[in-house]
């Protein structure tokens, strides 16, 4: 039970870190790539500023 809880916590932490990293990388994309994923520059900047838990 305790092992399962720690594993879930670790998995959640890794997910949050990956999401945070991905959001930070949005601001490095050029406009062509942002268009491909359906984002404009202001939206990408807003996403990049979000804290990792949101």
Backbone as numpy.savetxt, mean C-alpha at the origin, in Angstrom:
# Nx Ny Nz CAx CAy CAz Cx Cy Cz
-2.76 -22.66 19.60 -3.59 -21.47 19.60 -2.72 -20.21 19.60
-1.74 -20.17 20.49 -0.86 -19.00 20.56 -0.05 -18.87 19.27
0.44 -19.98 18.75 1.19 -19.96 17.50 0.33 -19.40 16.38
-0.93 -19.84 16.32 -1.85 -19.36 15.29 -2.05 -17.85 15.41
-2.18 -17.35 16.62 -2.37 -15.91 16.83 -1.15 -15.12 16.38
0.04 -15.61 16.73 1.26 -14.93 16.31 1.41 -14.96 14.79
1.05 -16.07 14.21 1.15 -16.18 12.75 0.19 -15.22 12.06
-1.03 -15.12 12.56 -1.99 -14.17 12.00 -1.49 -12.74 12.15
-0.93 -12.43 13.30 -0.40 -11.09 13.54 0.75 -10.79 12.58
1.65 -11.75 12.41 2.76 -11.57 11.48 2.27 -11.38 10.05
1.31 -12.19 9.63 0.77 -12.09 8.28 0.10 -10.74 8.06
-0.62 -10.28 9.05 -1.29 -8.97 8.95 -0.25 -7.86 8.84
0.79 -7.93 9.65 1.85 -6.92 9.61 2.52 -6.90 8.24
2.80 -8.05 7.68 3.42 -8.12 6.35 2.49 -7.52 5.29
1.21 -7.80 5.40 0.23 -7.24 4.46 0.23 -5.71 4.54
0.20 -5.17 5.76 0.18 -3.71 5.94 1.46 -3.07 5.41
2.60 -3.69 5.64 3.87 -3.17 5.13 3.89 -3.16 3.61
3.41 -4.23 3.00 3.38 -4.31 1.54 2.46 -3.24 0.95
1.30 -3.07 1.56 0.36 -2.06 1.08 0.96 -0.66 1.20
1.62 -0.39 2.31 2.26 0.91 2.52 3.35 1.14 1.46
4.16 0.12 1.23 5.23 0.21 0.23 4.65 0.47 -1.17
3.60 -0.24 -1.51 2.97 -0.07 -2.83 2.42 1.33 -3.00
1.80 1.85 -1.97 1.25 3.20 -2.04 2.36 4.23 -2.22
3.46 4.05 -1.51 4.57 5.00 -1.63 5.15 4.99 -3.05
5.11 3.86 -3.69 5.67 3.75 -5.05 4.77 4.41 -6.10
3.52 4.66 -5.76 2.61 5.30 -6.72 3.14 6.65 -7.20
3.74 7.42 -6.31 4.21 8.75 -6.69 5.39 8.69 -7.66
6.03 7.54 -7.77 7.16 7.39 -8.69 6.72 7.02 -10.10
5.45 6.66 -10.27 4.97 6.24 -11.58 4.78 7.45 -12.49
5.09 7.28 -13.77 4.81 8.37 -14.70 3.32 8.36 -15.06
2.89 9.41 -15.73 1.46 9.57 -16.00 0.89 8.43 -16.83
1.68 7.92 -17.75 1.22 6.81 -18.59 0.87 5.59 -17.73
1.72 5.27 -16.77 1.45 4.13 -15.90 0.27 4.40 -14.96
0.17 5.63 -14.47 -0.99 5.98 -13.64 -2.28 5.82 -14.44
-2.26 6.25 -15.69 -3.43 6.07 -16.55 -3.78 4.59 -16.69
-2.77 3.75 -16.81 -3.00 2.31 -16.95 -3.72 1.72 -15.74
-3.42 2.23 -14.56 -4.07 1.69 -13.35 -5.29 2.52 -12.95
-5.62 3.53 -13.74 -6.84 4.30 -13.50 -6.74 5.35 -12.42
-5.54 5.89 -12.21 -5.36 6.93 -11.20 -4.84 8.21 -11.84
-5.23 9.34 -11.25 -4.61 10.59 -11.65 -3.55 10.96 -10.61
-2.74 11.95 -10.90 -1.63 12.31 -10.02 -2.10 12.71 -8.61
-3.13 13.57 -8.47 -3.57 13.93 -7.11 -4.05 12.73 -6.29
-4.73 11.80 -6.93 -5.20 10.60 -6.22 -4.01 9.75 -5.78
-3.03 9.60 -6.64 -1.83 8.82 -6.29 -1.11 9.47 -5.11
-1.03 10.79 -5.11 -0.37 11.48 -4.00 -1.15 11.32 -2.70
-2.47 11.39 -2.79 -3.30 11.18 -1.59 -3.11 9.77 -1.04
-3.11 8.79 -1.93 -2.90 7.40 -1.50 -1.53 7.23 -0.84
-0.52 7.85 -1.39 0.83 7.72 -0.86 0.96 8.33 0.54
0.13 9.31 0.84 0.20 9.96 2.15 -0.58 9.22 3.23
-1.36 8.23 2.85 -2.15 7.51 3.85 -1.24 6.74 4.80
-1.61 6.69 6.07 -0.84 5.86 7.00 -1.01 4.37 6.67
-0.09 3.56 7.10 -0.09 2.15 6.71 -1.33 1.40 7.17
-1.97 1.84 8.22 -3.13 1.10 8.75 -4.43 1.45 8.04
-4.43 2.40 7.15 -5.66 2.75 6.43 -5.72 2.12 5.07
